[in-house]
Amino acid sequence: MQKLKKLLTDREELFELVRYLIAGVLTTLLSLVVSYGCYILLSENHTINGANTVQVMVGNGVSWIVAVVFAYWINRRMVFRVQGGDRRSKGREFLEFVAARAVSWALLEEGVAALLKFLGISNVWNRLIVLVLVTVFNYVASKFWVFKGSGRQGGGTADGKPAAGGCSCGACAGEGCETSDDDARV
């Protein structure tokens, strides 16, 4: 509960949330361009609506892969400002990111959407509800699992250890401050 309170009151946390929303909009736009581009390239009459079911599925699959790779990059660099890391730690981080996205797709995009449809929720509301749930799930998974302890700007090293000075609060850039490690985990 204290983490949620900090998220809503800490200025840097709010900026991170804004960066996450901007990254999400950019990822969504890229996904639309790629999927629609695939529909046009694959359909016989080279139009978006001319794509058949298989072509739409192929376009959506290509779009999902491109969007996840882009989302990983932009979340790592712009949103959570992760720096450094060796090939192994970046590989683990990427696999965790893909796993989180696959879980959100399976449980929320497909599972919750089907449940809402079964309950008689209209397609418009269904999509909006799922979109909100996916956004929240992906943010929480990225912040508290995928990029947790990674060399985030201002605190810690790429292997998740406190920076020089022993402080891991993230506010003092590892210079050491009066915040104990217990306070930093609040």
C-alpha positions as a Markdown table, in Angstrom:
| # | Residue | x | y | z |
|---|---|---|---|---|
| 1 | Met | 0.0 | 0.0 | 0.0 |
| 2 | Gln | 2.9 | 2.3 | 0.8 |
| 3 | Lys | 4.4 | 1.7 | -2.7 |
| 4 | Leu | 1.1 | 2.8 | -4.2 |
| 5 | Lys | 1.0 | 5.9 | -2.1 |
| 6 | Lys | 4.6 | 6.7 | -3.1 |
| 7 | Leu | 3.7 | 6.1 | -6.8 |
| 8 | Leu | 0.9 | 8.7 | -6.6 |
| 9 | Thr | 2.7 | 11.3 | -4.5 |
| 10 | Asp | 6.4 | 11.1 | -5.6 |
| 11 | Arg | 7.1 | 13.5 | -8.5 |
| 12 | Glu | 9.7 | 11.2 | -10.2 |
| 13 | Glu | 7.2 | 8.3 | -10.0 |
| 14 | Leu | 4.5 | 10.4 | -11.6 |
| 15 | Phe | 6.9 | 11.4 | -14.4 |
| 16 | Glu | 7.7 | 7.7 | -14.9 |
| 17 | Leu | 4.0 | 7.0 | -15.2 |
| 18 | Val | 3.7 | 9.7 | -17.8 |
| 19 | Arg | 6.7 | 8.3 | -19.7 |
| 20 | Tyr | 5.0 | 4.9 | -19.6 |
| 21 | Leu | 1.8 | 6.2 | -21.1 |
| 22 | Ile | 3.7 | 8.0 | -23.8 |
| 23 | Ala | 5.7 | 4.8 | -24.6 |
| 24 | Gly | 2.4 | 2.9 | -24.7 |
| 25 | Val | 0.9 | 5.3 | -27.2 |
| 26 | Leu | 4.0 | 5.0 | -29.4 |
| 27 | Thr | 4.0 | 1.2 | -29.2 |
| 28 | Thr | 0.3 | 1.1 | -30.0 |
| 29 | Leu | 0.8 | 3.4 | -33.1 |
| 30 | Leu | 3.7 | 1.2 | -34.3 |
| 31 | Ser | 1.5 | -1.9 | -33.8 |
| 32 | Leu | -1.3 | -0.4 | -35.9 |
| 33 | Val | 1.1 | 0.6 | -38.7 |
| 34 | Val | 2.7 | -2.8 | -38.8 |
| 35 | Ser | -0.5 | -4.8 | -38.6 |
| 36 | Tyr | -2.3 | -2.6 | -41.2 |
| 37 | Gly | 0.8 | -2.7 | -43.4 |
| 38 | Cys | 0.8 | -6.5 | -43.3 |
| 39 | Tyr | -2.9 | -6.6 | -44.1 |
| 40 | Ile | -2.3 | -4.4 | -47.2 |
| 41 | Leu | 0.8 | -6.4 | -48.3 |
| 42 | Leu | -0.9 | -9.8 | -47.9 |
| 43 | Ser | -4.4 | -9.2 | -49.2 |
| 44 | Glu | -5.2 | -9.8 | -52.8 |
| 45 | Asn | -6.6 | -6.3 | -53.4 |
| 46 | His | -3.9 | -4.7 | -51.2 |
| 47 | Thr | -6.4 | -3.0 | -48.8 |
| 48 | Ile | -6.8 | -3.2 | -45.0 |
| 49 | Asn | -10.3 | -4.7 | -45.2 |
| 50 | Gly | -9.3 | -7.1 | -48.0 |
| 51 | Ala | -7.2 | -9.3 | -45.7 |
| 52 | Asn | -8.8 | -12.7 | -44.9 |
| 53 | Thr | -8.7 | -14.3 | -41.4 |
| 54 | Val | -5.3 | -16.0 | -41.9 |
| 55 | Gln | -3.8 | -12.8 | -43.3 |
| 56 | Val | -5.1 | -10.8 | -40.3 |
| 57 | Met | -3.7 | -13.4 | -37.9 |
| 58 | Val | -0.3 | -13.3 | -39.6 |
| 59 | Gly | -0.4 | -9.4 | -39.6 |
| 60 | Asn | -1.4 | -9.4 | -35.9 |
| 61 | Gly | 1.4 | -11.9 | -35.0 |
| 62 | Val | 4.1 | -9.9 | -36.8 |
| 63 | Ser | 2.7 | -6.7 | -35.2 |
| 64 | Trp | 2.8 | -8.2 | -31.7 |
| 65 | Ile | 6.4 | -9.3 | -32.1 |
| 66 | Val | 7.5 | -5.9 | -33.4 |
| 67 | Ala | 5.5 | -4.1 | -30.7 |
| 68 | Val | 6.9 | -6.2 | -27.9 |
| 69 | Val | 10.5 | -5.7 | -29.1 |
| 70 | Phe | 9.9 | -1.9 | -29.4 |
| 71 | Ala | 8.1 | -1.8 | -26.0 |
| 72 | Tyr | 11.0 | -3.5 | -24.3 |
| 73 | Trp | 13.5 | -1.1 | -25.8 |
| 74 | Ile | 11.5 | 2.0 | -25.0 |
| 75 | Asn | 10.5 | 0.9 | -21.5 |
| 76 | Arg | 14.1 | 0.0 | -20.7 |
| 77 | Arg | 15.6 | 3.2 | -22.0 |
| 78 | Met | 12.9 | 5.9 | -21.7 |
| 79 | Val | 10.5 | 4.8 | -19.0 |
| 80 | Phe | 12.5 | 3.0 | -16.4 |
| 81 | Arg | 15.9 | 4.4 | -17.5 |
| 82 | Val | 17.8 | 1.2 | -17.1 |
| 83 | Gln | 21.5 | 1.6 | -17.8 |
| 84 | Gly | 24.2 | -0.9 | -18.4 |
| 85 | Gly | 24.0 | -4.6 | -17.8 |
| 86 | Asp | 25.8 | -7.5 | -19.4 |
| 87 | Arg | 24.5 | -9.6 | -22.3 |
| 88 | Arg | 23.1 | -12.3 | -19.8 |
| 89 | Ser | 21.2 | -9.9 | -17.6 |
| 90 | Lys | 19.7 | -8.1 | -20.7 |
| 91 | Gly | 18.7 | -11.5 | -22.1 |
| 92 | Arg | 17.0 | -12.5 | -18.9 |
| 93 | Glu | 15.3 | -9.1 | -18.7 |
| 94 | Phe | 14.1 | -9.4 | -22.3 |
| 95 | Leu | 12.7 | -12.9 | -21.7 |
| 96 | Glu | 10.9 | -11.8 | -18.5 |
| 97 | Phe | 9.5 | -8.9 | -20.5 |
| 98 | Val | 8.2 | -11.1 | -23.2 |
| 99 | Ala | 6.8 | -13.6 | -20.7 |
| 100 | Ala | 4.9 | -10.8 | -18.9 |
| 101 | Arg | 3.5 | -9.6 | -22.2 |
| 102 | Ala | 2.5 | -13.1 | -23.2 |
| 103 | Val | 0.7 | -13.6 | -19.9 |
| 104 | Ser | -1.1 | -10.3 | -20.2 |
| 105 | Trp | -2.1 | -11.2 | -23.8 |
| 106 | Ala | -3.3 | -14.7 | -22.8 |
| 107 | Leu | -5.1 | -13.8 | -19.5 |
| 108 | Leu | -6.4 | -10.3 | -20.3 |
| 109 | Glu | -6.6 | -9.8 | -24.1 |
| 110 | Glu | -8.1 | -13.3 | -24.6 |
| 111 | Gly | -9.3 | -14.5 | -21.3 |
| 112 | Val | -10.9 | -11.4 | -19.8 |
| 113 | Ala | -12.2 | -10.3 | -23.2 |
| 114 | Ala | -14.0 | -13.6 | -23.6 |
| 115 | Leu | -15.4 | -13.5 | -20.1 |
| 116 | Leu | -16.7 | -9.9 | -20.6 |
| 117 | Lys | -18.2 | -10.9 | -24.0 |
| 118 | Phe | -19.9 | -13.9 | -22.3 |
| 119 | Leu | -21.3 | -11.5 | -19.7 |
| 120 | Gly | -22.8 | -9.5 | -22.5 |
| 121 | Ile | -20.5 | -6.4 | -22.3 |
| 122 | Ser | -20.5 | -4.6 | -25.6 |
| 123 | Asn | -17.4 | -4.8 | -27.7 |
| 124 | Val | -16.5 | -1.1 | -27.2 |
| 125 | Trp | -16.7 | -1.4 | -23.4 |
| 126 | Asn | -15.0 | -4.8 | -23.5 |
| 127 | Arg | -12.0 | -3.4 | -25.4 |
| 128 | Leu | -11.7 | -0.3 | -23.1 |
| 129 | Ile | -11.9 | -2.4 | -19.9 |
| 130 | Val | -9.3 | -4.9 | -21.3 |
| 131 | Leu | -7.1 | -2.0 | -22.4 |
| 132 | Val | -7.0 | -0.5 | -18.9 |
| 133 | Leu | -6.3 | -3.9 | -17.3 |
| 134 | Val | -3.5 | -4.7 | -19.8 |
| 135 | Thr | -1.9 | -1.3 | -19.2 |
| 136 | Val | -2.0 | -1.7 | -15.4 |
| 137 | Phe | -0.7 | -5.3 | -15.5 |
| 138 | Asn | 2.1 | -4.5 | -17.9 |
| 139 | Tyr | 3.2 | -1.5 | -15.9 |
| 140 | Val | 3.3 | -3.4 | -12.6 |
| 141 | Ala | 5.0 | -6.4 | -14.2 |
| 142 | Ser | 7.7 | -4.1 | -15.8 |
| 143 | Lys | 8.3 | -2.0 | -12.7 |
| 144 | Phe | 8.2 | -4.6 | -10.0 |
| 145 | Trp | 9.5 | -7.7 | -11.8 |
| 146 | Val | 11.3 | -7.2 | -15.2 |
| 147 | Phe | 13.2 | -4.0 | -14.4 |
| 148 | Lys | 13.3 | -4.3 | -10.6 |
| 149 | Gly | 16.9 | -4.0 | -9.4 |
| 150 | Ser | 18.2 | -3.4 | -12.9 |
| 151 | Gly | 20.7 | -0.5 | -13.3 |
| 152 | Arg | 18.0 | 2.1 | -13.1 |
| 153 | Gln | 19.2 | 5.6 | -13.4 |
| 154 | Gly | 20.0 | 7.0 | -10.0 |
| 155 | Gly | 20.2 | 3.8 | -8.0 |
| 156 | Gly | 22.0 | 0.5 | -8.2 |
| 157 | Thr | 24.1 | -1.2 | -10.8 |
| 158 | Ala | 23.1 | -3.4 | -13.7 |
| 159 | Asp | 23.3 | -6.5 | -11.5 |
| 160 | Gly | 20.8 | -5.0 | -9.0 |
| 161 | Lys | 23.3 | -4.3 | -6.3 |
| 162 | Pro | 23.5 | -0.9 | -4.6 |
| 163 | Ala | 25.7 | 1.6 | -6.2 |
| 164 | Ala | 28.9 | 2.9 | -4.7 |
| 165 | Gly | 28.2 | 4.4 | -1.3 |
| 166 | Gly | 25.9 | 1.5 | -0.4 |
| 167 | Cys | 22.6 | 3.3 | -0.9 |
| 168 | Ser | 19.9 | 1.7 | -3.0 |
| 169 | Cys | 17.2 | 4.3 | -2.5 |
| 170 | Gly | 17.4 | 5.6 | -6.1 |
| 171 | Ala | 17.1 | 9.2 | -4.9 |
| 172 | Cys | 20.7 | 10.0 | -4.2 |
| 173 | Ala | 22.4 | 8.3 | -7.2 |
| 174 | Gly | 24.2 | 5.9 | -4.9 |
| 175 | Glu | 26.2 | 8.7 | -3.2 |
| 176 | Gly | 24.9 | 7.6 | 0.2 |
| 177 | Cys | 22.2 | 9.3 | 2.1 |
| 178 | Glu | 20.4 | 9.0 | 5.3 |
| 179 | Thr | 17.8 | 6.6 | 3.9 |
| 180 | Ser | 18.3 | 3.1 | 5.2 |
| 181 | Asp | 17.8 | 0.2 | 2.9 |
| 182 | Asp | 14.6 | -0.7 | 4.8 |
| 183 | Asp | 13.2 | 2.8 | 4.0 |
| 184 | Ala | 14.2 | 2.4 | 0.3 |
| 185 | Arg | 12.0 | -0.7 | 0.0 |
| 186 | Val | 8.8 | 1.0 | 1.2 |
